[in-house]
Amino acid sequence: MKRENKYENLPLALCVDDLMSVLGIGRNSAYALVRSGQIRSIRIGNQIRIPRDALKDFLQGDPR
């Protein structure tokens, strides 16, 4: 995913690769955030999806 300028332009559910791109972090760091529960995620089959609002909560320091 290319870097987006606006929160509204992000997909409703990001994959780990999207999260990596948005936060400018590596794969291990992205998966660590998901595994630790620091960022909310859902699993759909074998895929991990991060709701757009979960990214916003994480960036605002809201641990919902």
C-alpha positions in Angstrom: 0.0 0.0 0.0 1.3 3.4 -0.8 1.4 6.0 2.0 -1.9 7.8 2.4 -2.2 11.4 3.5 -5.5 11.1 5.2 -7.0 8.8 7.8 -10.3 8.7 5.8 -8.4 7.3 2.8 -7.2 4.2 4.7 -9.2 1.0 4.2 -11.7 0.1 6.9 -9.5 -2.9 7.8 -5.8 -2.9 7.3 -3.6 -5.9 6.7 -0.2 -6.2 8.5 1.6 -4.9 5.4 -0.7 -1.8 5.5 0.1 -1.3 9.1 3.8 -1.5 8.4 3.5 1.1 5.7 1.4 3.5 7.7 3.6 3.4 10.8 6.9 3.0 9.0 7.8 -0.1 11.0 9.0 -3.6 10.1 7.1 -6.8 9.9 8.4 -8.1 13.3 7.4 -4.9 15.0 3.9 -4.9 13.4 3.2 -8.5 14.4 4.6 -7.8 17.9 2.0 -4.9 18.3 -0.8 -7.3 17.2 0.4 -10.2 19.4 0.8 -8.1 22.5 -2.7 -6.6 22.1 -1.3 -3.1 21.9 -3.3 -2.7 18.7 -6.6 -4.4 18.4 -7.0 -6.8 15.6 -9.3 -9.5 14.3 -8.5 -12.8 12.7 -10.4 -13.9 9.6 -9.3 -17.4 8.8 -5.5 -17.2 8.6 -5.5 -13.5 8.0 -5.1 -10.7 10.5 -7.0 -7.4 10.0 -6.6 -4.2 12.0 -9.7 -2.0 12.0 -8.9 1.5 11.0 -10.3 2.8 14.3 -7.9 0.5 16.2 -5.0 2.2 14.5 -6.5 5.6 15.5 -7.0 4.4 19.1 -3.4 3.1 19.2 -1.9 6.4 17.9 -4.0 8.3 20.4 -2.9 6.1 23.3 -6.4 4.7 23.9 -6.1 1.1 25.0 -9.7 0.0 24.3 
